[in-house]
């Protein structure tokens, strides 16, 4: 390779680039790499070729562009070939049952990549091996893929989406035959199979032939009908919905949600929400927002608030771009908008879904068969409701892959799983989708809002009622940015060998006494008789939880996808303690102590979350 990479002696990089140029048939990414080679642009080549995207339990997520570290035609083909081989080894009747593939509206013109293009390449790979493919003919919300896996009894599902990531990113999310996201060891098996199948098979590029194949079906119409039929089981107040005068604004933040949320409201006989015109159509540029993530709160909702003021609406619902999450804001009497946290919405939806269930089930014993789930970094409010009402509450590791798989296990034992949530505005309100679903959650929230309006109650007032009855749960979550893995490692190691004593955790933090410690990196839990954690442990990620004697719980963990050390704190007060200002101050003081004593941001040069 003249004036290319070989002069640097970096043989591995050289080999990666040569192999790429031999395999890639996309003219845009191929010429991008040829230009880098011609210009001797080592920095760009290293960025694109030094390491292959890692296939984890969340599948893939990376920027679109050329090379093995990016999402592009070739890496999609390679990933799908590996996944297909792994399925062939794992599931005997793959060729009878097949797979489903969905996609969002993301696109990256410079590299010729788009979610739709990636989905059709993935379909071509499966079809070349005689596997039936249900490929959606148009964009869909992410929850439609797990729904289709369960509804049609398929072997697997793929959703091409980067959810609420920046516009240049894309992703490849994988569901197993049980309708939930994959968990270990499937990720390791798929990863190994990808590396063993890097050379594109003869038909993998042939999307034109694949799209004409008799093995290809379009599930769009059928699933659209069946999904909205399935979520109607969770509509309990149709008469109230029909009469409701409540005005609600909805934004899909330039993603896929608009049509589907309108249909969900229609399925519940709710008045259609006002759509934010500038954001309702899918647009891969996300022109009106800095980040297309409703978790970022007010910045993403500015246009929604303006429309609500204009129409006299009191509530705003927002989905993220692939419509698997839901944010809600409500106008307060002061005229200010309150954006609820994921934990507050978990409390409201959990209360509501249990209330509706209880109205329909008079048999007192039935509650013993009932389960709600949340992730370990989410609010413990469901635990408090479960204790008082007599149903079961279970905690899982962070992420819906764990809740989805646990829900599947419980359903297989004939248990009823009513609700699961995580603080990152993710809600599973129906067992027909074993993942977070912002479409069904929007309709169920719409019904709850309409019902509360008949009692002259706002969401904020109802939330206070829940806290008065089950105990205040006040949380404060944030993060620090740290790009140095060594700093992160030593920060957590210091907590494991506190005060210089090996395998010894802190017993206090400032003025706050610590009652218990659970370390899911090492598998230690001081609360268990054998000191072994019940939840699965993972040595590849950092996660320690401290329980304080004042009712506080704090978890510190690393993020799997971003250079962040996150913290999640909550103060759980018993029912009857409603001195909210005092509780808030106590939590603020606890957080300050954790930051000062455990994070040591100055010493570790940690950047705070940007305001």
HELIX and SHEET records of a PDB file:
HELIX    1   1 UNK A    6  UNK A    8  5                                   3    
HELIX    2   2 UNK A   11  UNK A   23  1                                  13    
HELIX    3   3 UNK A   27  UNK A   39  1                                  13    
HELIX    4   4 UNK A   42  UNK A   49  1                                   8    
HELIX    5   5 UNK A   73  UNK A   90  1                                  18    
HELIX    6   6 UNK A   94  UNK A   97  1                                   4    
HELIX    7   7 UNK A  109  UNK A  111  5                                   3    
HELIX    8   8 UNK A  115  UNK A  128  1                                  14    
HELIX    9   9 UNK A  143  UNK A  152  1                                  10    
HELIX   10  10 UNK A  186  UNK A  195  1                                  10    
HELIX   11  11 UNK A  207  UNK A  212  1                                   6    
HELIX   12  12 UNK A  220  UNK A  231  1                                  12    
HELIX   13  13 UNK A  232  UNK A  234  5                                   3    
HELIX   14  14 UNK A  238  UNK A  243  1                                   6    
HELIX   15  15 UNK A  257  UNK A  267  1                                  11    
HELIX   16  16 UNK A  277  UNK A  279  5                                   3    
HELIX   17  17 UNK A  294  UNK A  296  5                                   3    
HELIX   18  18 UNK A  298  UNK A  311  1                                  14    
HELIX   19  19 UNK A  342  UNK A  360  1                                  19    
HELIX   20  20 UNK A  364  UNK A  369  5                                   6    
HELIX   21  21 UNK A  381  UNK A  389  1                                   9    
HELIX   22  22 UNK A  400  UNK A  412  1                                  13    
HELIX   23  23 UNK A  438  UNK A  454  1                                  17    
HELIX   24  24 UNK A  459  UNK A  470  1                                  12    
HELIX   25  25 UNK A  485  UNK A  496  1                                  12    
HELIX   26  26 UNK A  498  UNK A  500  5                                   3    
HELIX   27  27 UNK A  580  UNK A  594  1                                  15    
HELIX   28  28 UNK A  595  UNK A  599  3                                   5    
HELIX   29  29 UNK A  601  UNK A  604  1                                   4    
SHEET    1   A 6 UNK A  60  UNK A  63  0                                        
SHEET    2   A 6 UNK A 169  UNK A 175 -1                                        
SHEET    3   A 6 UNK A 156  UNK A 160 -1                                        
SHEET    4   A 6 UNK A  99  UNK A 103  1                                        
SHEET    5   A 6 UNK A 133  UNK A 135  1                                        
SHEET    6   A 6 UNK A 216  UNK A 217  1                                        
SHEET    1   B 2 UNK A 107  UNK A 108  0                                        
SHEET    2   B 2 UNK A 113  UNK A 114 -1                                        
SHEET    1   C 5 UNK A 274  UNK A 275  0                                        
SHEET    2   C 5 UNK A 248  UNK A 251  1                                        
SHEET    3   C 5 UNK A 315  UNK A 319  1                                        
SHEET    4   C 5 UNK A 326  UNK A 331 -1                                        
SHEET    5   C 5 UNK A 337  UNK A 339 -1                                        
SHEET    1   D 4 UNK A 392  UNK A 396  0                                        
SHEET    2   D 4 UNK A 370  UNK A 375  1                                        
SHEET    3   D 4 UNK A 416  UNK A 422  1                                        
SHEET    4   D 4 UNK A 426  UNK A 428 -1                                        
SHEET    1   E 7 UNK A 508  UNK A 509  0                                        
SHEET    2   E 7 UNK A 512  UNK A 519 -1                                        
SHEET    3   E 7 UNK A 543  UNK A 548 -1                                        
SHEET    4   E 7 UNK A 552  UNK A 558 -1                                        
SHEET    5   E 7 UNK A 564  UNK A 572 -1                                        
SHEET    6   E 7 UNK A 473  UNK A 481 -1                                        
SHEET    7   E 7 UNK A 607  UNK A 608 -1                                        
SHEET    1   F 3 UNK A 508  UNK A 509  0                                        
SHEET    2   F 3 UNK A 512  UNK A 519 -1                                        
SHEET    3   F 3 UNK A 524  UNK A 525 -1                                        
END                                                                             
